[in-house]
Amino acid sequence: MGEKEKTIFYDGEDKVRIDTYLTKQKIFPSRSQVQDLITRKKIRVNDQAVKPGYRLKKRDKIDLLLPEPRELELKAEAIPLEIIYEDEDLIVVNKPAGMIVHPAGKICSGTLVNALLYHCRGSLSGIGGVIRPGIIHRLDKDTSGLLVAAKNDFAHLELSRQIKNRQITKKYIALVEGEVRDELGIIEAPIGRSLRDRKKMAVMGGEKSRSALTKFRVLKRFFHYTLLEVELYTGRTHQIRVHLSFIGYPVVGDKIYGRKKPELNIGRQALHSYILGFIHPSTQKYREFCAPLPEDLQELIDYLEKVKETG
C-alpha cells in the first residue's frame, strides 16, 4: 500500500495534544490510528519524531505520511437476528451478548452491521459511512438488548436529533455487586477517557470530559447483590458501567470496571438494554419496545432468588 504526503501548519492554541488535534481534523477515523502513526514516525513535527502526547505550538509544521485509502467492502452475512420491529424506515433488533455492533480494527465480519446488510438487502442509511451503515447508537459487545438502525437518511437524521436532544428512552437491567441502600438514585458525573488507561473511560473533570447523567431504581435485593433498572439520559461510552462502578456498585461480570475475578461469572457483564422508546420519524408517534431478559441473566437471577430463600 502506497503513501501520500500532507503538511499542516498548526494555527491553534498552544499546548493542544497532537493526537487530539489530528483526530478532530477528521483525517483519521480514530485517535488510536493517529497514535499508531505517530509511534511509527509517520507523523512528525518540525521534521522531528514526537510522542502522541506532544503539545502543539503555533506555526508548528506537521508532516504526515498517510496510507493510501483502500476500499473497504463489507460483506452481507446470513447471521440470525431477533427482530423486534421493522418497517421501511427502521429496524429494531435484540442484540445478543458477544456480538459487536460494527466492524472495527481487524474485525470486519460477524458484526451486527454484516447481519443487517444481509437482512435489509442494502437498504440502510449511508450517513454512518462505509463501516457503520444505519448505525445510530451502539451497545458494548458484551451488553445485550435493544438497538435501532435506520434504513434511510431521513430516519437516521431524525433519530440522531432525538438522541442529541435526549428524547429517546433507554432503560437497562443491571445486576450489580453490593446491596444498594437507596431505592432511587441519580449519578451526575462527567466522563472522559482515562489518563491511566486509554482503553478505559473514567469519571473526571476538565475539558476532556463530557457531562453524563444516569438514573437508577432498585428492582430486587439479594445477598450481596442488587438488581437495578437504569435509565440513560446521556450516551457516553461505557456510561452505565463507569457510573455504577464510581458509586461502588460495579456491574456483575464487568472485568474492566469491576472485579477481575467475580464470584458470579456469566462470561460477560450482567447488563441488558430492555426498553427502547422514540418518536417514529415518519408517523411522529411515540413507539416503545421491550426485550425480555436473556437466558443467562434470567438463570443468574433465579439462582440468587433461591439462595435468598434458603439463606
VEXDREN-2710 file (C-alpha; in Angstrom, 1 decimal):
% VEXDREN-2710
k/r/px/py/pz
1/MET/0.0/0.0/0.0
2/GLY/1.4/3.4/-1.0
3/GLU/1.6/6.6/1.0
4/LYS/0.9/10.2/0.3
5/GLU/2.5/13.3/2.0
6/LYS/0.5/16.0/3.6
7/THR/1.7/19.1/5.5
8/ILE/-0.3/21.1/8.0
9/PHE/0.8/24.3/9.7
10/TYR/-0.8/24.4/13.1
11/ASP/-2.5/27.7/13.9
12/GLY/-4.5/26.9/17.0
13/GLU/-3.9/27.4/20.7
14/ASP/-0.7/26.3/22.4
15/LYS/-0.5/23.1/24.4
16/VAL/-3.1/21.1/22.5
17/ARG/-2.1/17.4/22.2
18/ILE/-1.2/16.5/18.6
19/ASP/-3.2/13.2/18.7
20/THR/-6.3/15.2/19.9
21/TYR/-5.9/17.8/17.3
22/LEU/-5.4/15.4/14.4
23/THR/-8.4/13.3/15.4
24/LYS/-10.6/16.4/15.4
25/GLN/-9.5/17.2/11.9
26/LYS/-11.3/14.1/10.7
27/ILE/-8.2/13.0/8.7
28/PHE/-8.2/9.7/10.6
29/PRO/-11.1/7.6/11.8
30/SER/-9.8/7.3/15.4
31/ARG/-7.3/8.6/17.9
32/SER/-5.7/5.2/18.1
33/GLN/-4.8/5.3/14.4
34/VAL/-3.3/8.7/14.9
35/GLN/-1.2/7.4/17.9
36/ASP/-0.1/4.4/15.9
37/LEU/1.2/6.6/13.0
38/ILE/3.0/8.9/15.4
39/THR/4.6/5.9/17.2
40/ARG/5.7/4.6/13.7
41/LYS/7.1/8.1/12.9
42/LYS/4.7/8.6/10.1
43/ILE/3.7/11.9/11.7
44/ARG/6.5/14.3/12.5
45/VAL/6.6/17.9/13.9
46/ASN/9.2/20.3/12.6
47/ASP/10.9/17.4/10.9
48/GLN/11.3/15.6/14.3
49/ALA/9.7/12.5/15.7
50/VAL/7.3/13.2/18.6
51/LYS/5.2/11.3/21.0
52/PRO/1.3/11.2/20.9
53/GLY/1.2/13.5/23.9
54/TYR/3.3/16.2/22.2
55/ARG/1.8/19.7/22.9
56/LEU/1.5/21.8/19.8
57/LYS/2.6/25.4/19.4
58/LYS/1.6/27.9/16.9
59/ARG/3.3/27.6/13.4
60/ASP/4.4/24.0/14.2
61/LYS/4.8/22.2/10.9
62/ILE/3.1/18.8/10.9
63/ASP/4.2/16.4/8.2
64/LEU/2.0/13.3/7.6
65/LEU/2.7/10.2/5.6
66/LEU/-0.8/8.9/5.0
67/PRO/-1.6/5.4/3.9
68/GLU/-3.4/5.4/0.6
69/PRO/-7.1/4.7/1.2
70/ARG/-8.2/1.2/0.4
71/GLU/-11.8/0.4/-0.5
72/LEU/-13.5/-1.5/2.3
73/GLU/-16.1/-3.9/1.2
74/LEU/-18.3/-5.1/3.9
75/LYS/-19.9/-8.5/3.3
76/ALA/-23.6/-9.2/3.9
77/GLU/-23.7/-12.3/6.1
78/ALA/-26.7/-14.5/6.9
79/ILE/-26.4/-14.1/10.6
80/PRO/-29.7/-14.8/12.5
81/LEU/-31.3/-11.7/14.0
82/GLU/-34.0/-11.3/16.6
83/ILE/-36.1/-8.6/15.0
84/ILE/-38.5/-6.8/17.4
85/TYR/-39.9/-4.4/14.9
86/GLU/-39.3/-3.4/11.2
87/ASP/-40.7/-1.1/8.6
88/GLU/-39.4/0.9/5.6
89/ASP/-37.7/3.5/7.8
90/LEU/-36.0/1.5/10.6
91/ILE/-35.4/-1.8/12.3
92/VAL/-35.3/-2.6/16.0
93/VAL/-33.3/-5.7/17.0
94/ASN/-32.5/-7.5/20.2
95/LYS/-28.7/-7.8/20.0
96/PRO/-27.2/-10.9/21.7
97/ALA/-24.2/-10.5/24.1
98/GLY/-20.9/-11.2/22.3
99/MET/-21.9/-9.5/19.0
100/ILE/-20.0/-6.4/18.0
101/VAL/-22.2/-3.7/16.5
102/HIS/-20.0/-2.6/13.6
103/PRO/-16.6/-3.5/12.1
104/ALA/-13.6/-2.0/13.9
105/GLY/-9.8/-2.6/13.6
106/LYS/-9.2/-6.1/12.1
107/ILE/-12.8/-7.2/12.8
108/CYS/-14.8/-7.0/9.6
109/SER/-17.2/-9.9/9.8
110/GLY/-19.7/-11.4/12.3
111/THR/-21.0/-7.9/13.4
112/LEU/-24.5/-6.6/13.6
113/VAL/-23.8/-4.5/10.5
114/ASN/-22.9/-7.6/8.5
115/ALA/-26.2/-9.2/9.6
116/LEU/-28.2/-6.0/8.8
117/LEU/-26.7/-5.7/5.3
118/TYR/-27.9/-9.2/4.5
119/HIS/-31.3/-8.8/6.1
120/CYS/-32.1/-5.4/4.7
121/ARG/-30.6/-6.1/1.3
122/GLY/-28.5/-2.9/1.3
123/SER/-31.4/-0.7/2.5
124/LEU/-29.5/1.1/5.2
125/SER/-28.7/4.8/5.7
126/GLY/-25.3/6.0/4.5
127/ILE/-24.8/8.7/7.0
128/GLY/-22.8/6.4/9.3
129/GLY/-20.3/5.8/6.5
130/VAL/-19.0/2.6/4.9
131/ILE/-18.3/0.9/8.3
132/ARG/-21.4/2.0/10.1
133/PRO/-24.4/2.0/7.7
134/GLY/-27.6/2.5/9.5
135/ILE/-26.0/2.7/12.9
136/ILE/-27.3/5.5/15.1
137/HIS/-26.2/4.3/18.6
138/ARG/-24.3/1.3/19.9
139/LEU/-24.2/-1.3/22.6
140/ASP/-21.0/-2.7/24.0
141/LYS/-20.0/-6.1/22.7
142/ASP/-21.0/-7.9/25.9
143/THR/-24.2/-5.9/26.6
144/SER/-27.3/-7.5/25.2
145/GLY/-30.6/-5.8/24.2
146/LEU/-32.4/-3.4/22.0
147/LEU/-30.9/-1.3/19.3
148/VAL/-32.5/0.7/16.4
149/ALA/-30.9/1.1/13.0
150/ALA/-32.0/3.4/10.2
151/LYS/-32.9/2.3/6.7
152/ASN/-32.7/5.7/5.1
153/ASP/-31.0/9.0/5.7
154/PHE/-34.3/10.8/6.7
155/ALA/-34.8/8.3/9.6
156/HIS/-31.1/8.4/10.6
157/LEU/-31.1/12.2/10.9
158/GLU/-34.4/12.3/12.8
159/LEU/-33.4/9.6/15.3
160/SER/-29.9/11.2/15.7
161/ARG/-31.6/14.5/16.5
162/GLN/-33.7/12.8/19.2
163/ILE/-30.6/11.3/20.7
164/LYS/-28.9/14.6/20.8
165/ASN/-31.9/16.3/22.4
166/ARG/-32.3/13.4/24.9
167/GLN/-35.7/12.5/23.6
168/ILE/-35.0/8.7/23.3
169/THR/-35.9/6.4/26.2
170/LYS/-33.2/3.9/27.0
171/LYS/-33.6/1.7/30.1
172/TYR/-31.4/-1.2/31.1
173/ILE/-31.5/-4.0/33.6
174/ALA/-28.2/-4.3/35.6
175/LEU/-27.2/-6.8/38.3
176/VAL/-24.6/-5.1/40.4
177/GLU/-22.3/-6.1/43.3
178/GLY/-23.3/-4.9/46.7
179/GLU/-26.6/-4.1/48.4
180/VAL/-27.7/-0.7/47.1
181/ARG/-29.3/1.2/50.0
182/ASP/-31.3/3.9/48.3
183/GLU/-34.5/2.9/46.3
184/LEU/-33.8/5.6/43.7
185/GLY/-30.6/7.4/42.7
186/ILE/-29.1/9.9/40.3
187/ILE/-25.5/9.8/39.2
188/GLU/-24.4/13.0/37.6
189/ALA/-20.7/12.9/37.0
190/PRO/-18.7/13.8/33.8
191/ILE/-16.9/11.0/31.9
192/GLY/-13.8/11.2/29.8
193/ARG/-11.1/8.8/28.6
194/SER/-8.9/7.6/31.4
195/LEU/-5.5/9.2/31.7
196/ARG/-4.0/6.0/33.1
197/ASP/-5.5/3.5/30.5
198/ARG/-6.6/4.9/27.1
199/LYS/-8.8/1.8/26.6
200/LYS/-11.0/2.8/29.6
201/MET/-13.3/5.6/30.5
202/ALA/-13.4/7.3/33.9
203/VAL/-15.3/9.9/35.9
204/MET/-13.1/13.0/35.7
205/GLY/-13.3/16.8/35.4
206/GLY/-11.7/19.2/32.9
207/GLU/-12.1/19.9/29.2
208/LYS/-11.6/16.3/28.2
209/SER/-14.7/15.1/29.9
210/ARG/-18.3/15.3/28.9
211/SER/-21.4/15.6/31.1
212/ALA/-23.1/12.4/31.9
213/LEU/-26.4/11.6/33.8
214/THR/-27.7/8.2/34.9
215/LYS/-30.7/7.4/37.0
216/PHE/-31.5/4.1/38.7
217/ARG/-34.1/2.4/40.9
218/VAL/-33.9/-0.9/42.8
219/LEU/-35.9/-3.8/41.5
220/LYS/-34.7/-6.6/43.8
221/ARG/-32.2/-7.1/46.6
222/PHE/-30.2/-10.3/47.1
223/PHE/-27.4/-11.2/49.5
224/HIS/-24.5/-9.0/48.3
225/TYR/-26.2/-8.2/45.0
226/THR/-28.8/-5.8/43.7
227/LEU/-31.0/-5.8/40.6
228/LEU/-31.4/-2.3/39.1
229/GLU/-33.4/-0.6/36.4
230/VAL/-31.0/2.0/34.9
231/GLU/-32.1/4.9/32.7
232/LEU/-29.6/6.8/30.5
233/TYR/-30.1/10.5/29.9
234/THR/-26.8/10.9/28.0
235/GLY/-24.9/8.4/25.8
236/ARG/-21.3/8.3/26.9
237/THR/-19.0/5.4/26.2
238/HIS/-19.4/2.7/28.9
239/GLN/-21.6/5.2/30.9
240/ILE/-23.6/2.8/33.0
241/ARG/-20.6/0.6/33.8
242/VAL/-18.4/3.6/34.7
243/HIS/-21.1/5.4/36.8
244/LEU/-22.1/2.3/38.8
245/SER/-18.5/1.4/39.5
246/PHE/-17.9/5.0/40.5
247/ILE/-20.5/4.8/43.3
248/GLY/-19.2/1.5/44.5
249/TYR/-21.7/-0.9/42.8
250/PRO/-19.9/-2.4/39.7
251/VAL/-21.9/-4.5/37.2
252/VAL/-21.5/-8.2/37.9
253/GLY/-19.1/-9.8/35.4
254/ASP/-17.5/-6.5/34.3
255/LYS/-13.8/-7.3/34.4
256/ILE/-12.9/-3.8/33.2
257/TYR/-14.6/-1.7/35.8
258/GLY/-15.4/-4.3/38.4
259/ARG/-13.7/-7.4/39.9
260/LYS/-11.1/-9.1/37.8
261/LYS/-12.3/-12.4/39.1
262/PRO/-16.0/-12.0/40.0
263/GLU/-17.7/-14.5/42.3
264/LEU/-20.6/-14.7/39.9
265/ASN/-19.5/-15.1/36.3
266/ILE/-21.7/-15.5/33.3
267/GLY/-18.9/-14.7/30.9
268/ARG/-19.9/-11.1/30.3
269/GLN/-21.3/-8.0/32.2
270/ALA/-24.8/-8.5/33.5
271/LEU/-26.3/-5.6/31.6
272/HIS/-29.3/-5.7/29.2
273/SER/-31.0/-2.9/27.3
274/TYR/-34.6/-3.9/27.8
275/ILE/-36.6/-0.8/26.9
276/LEU/-36.1/1.5/23.9
277/GLY/-38.5/4.3/23.0
278/PHE/-38.5/7.0/20.4
279/ILE/-40.8/9.2/18.2
280/HIS/-41.1/7.4/14.9
281/PRO/-39.6/9.6/12.1
282/SER/-42.5/9.2/9.7
283/THR/-45.6/8.8/11.9
284/GLN/-44.3/11.2/14.6
285/LYS/-45.9/8.8/17.2
286/TYR/-44.1/7.6/20.2
287/ARG/-43.1/3.9/20.0
288/GLU/-41.7/1.9/22.8
289/PHE/-40.2/-1.6/22.6
290/CYS/-39.3/-4.2/25.3
291/ALA/-36.9/-7.1/25.2
292/PRO/-37.1/-9.8/27.9
293/LEU/-34.0/-10.8/29.9
294/PRO/-31.8/-13.2/28.0
295/GLU/-31.5/-16.7/29.3
296/ASP/-28.1/-16.3/31.0
297/LEU/-29.2/-13.3/33.0
298/GLN/-32.5/-14.8/34.0
299/GLU/-30.8/-18.0/35.2
300/LEU/-28.4/-15.9/37.3
301/ILE/-31.3/-14.0/38.9
302/ASP/-33.2/-17.2/39.5
303/TYR/-30.1/-18.6/41.3
304/LEU/-29.9/-15.6/43.5
305/GLU/-33.6/-15.8/44.4
306/LYS/-33.1/-19.5/45.5
307/VAL/-30.1/-18.5/47.6
308/LYS/-32.1/-15.7/49.2
309/GLU/-35.0/-18.0/50.0
310/THR/-32.8/-20.8/51.5
311/GLY/-30.3/-18.4/53.1
END
